[in-house]
Amino acid sequence: MSNTPHEIQDEFPELVGKMHELKASDERFAQLLEDYREINRGIHRAETEVEPVGDAQMETMRKQRMVLKDEIYGMLTKA
């Protein structure tokens, strides 16, 4: 288990410029980034035991993060 938050800009450093452009021009994309940030922070808080959660909740949160990451990447590569 990693205690390092998986910030979206660190996941796709080569696409940071596109992220900024899409965030400014596409409300849906901006909301996806915010949703990713929130779930990612929740996972980090759980991993560092600031706000512990059960195994099932952690699995659900990680799956949500993965779905958001895939959708964000899809939008970035189509832009």
Residue pairs with C-beta under 8 A, 6 or more apart in sequence:
1 47
2 47
3 44
3 47
3 48
5 40
5 41
5 43
5 44
6 40
6 43
6 65
7 40
8 19
8 33
8 36
8 37
8 40
8 69
8 72
9 16
9 19
11 69
12 19
12 72
12 73
12 76
15 73
15 76
18 76
18 79
19 33
19 76
21 79
22 29
22 30
22 75
22 76
22 79
23 29
23 30
23 33
24 30
26 75
28 75
29 72
29 75
32 68
32 71
32 72
32 75
33 72
35 68
36 65
36 68
36 69
36 72
39 61
39 64
39 65
39 68
40 65
42 51
42 61
43 58
43 61
43 62
43 65
45 51
46 52
46 53
46 57
46 58
46 61
53 61
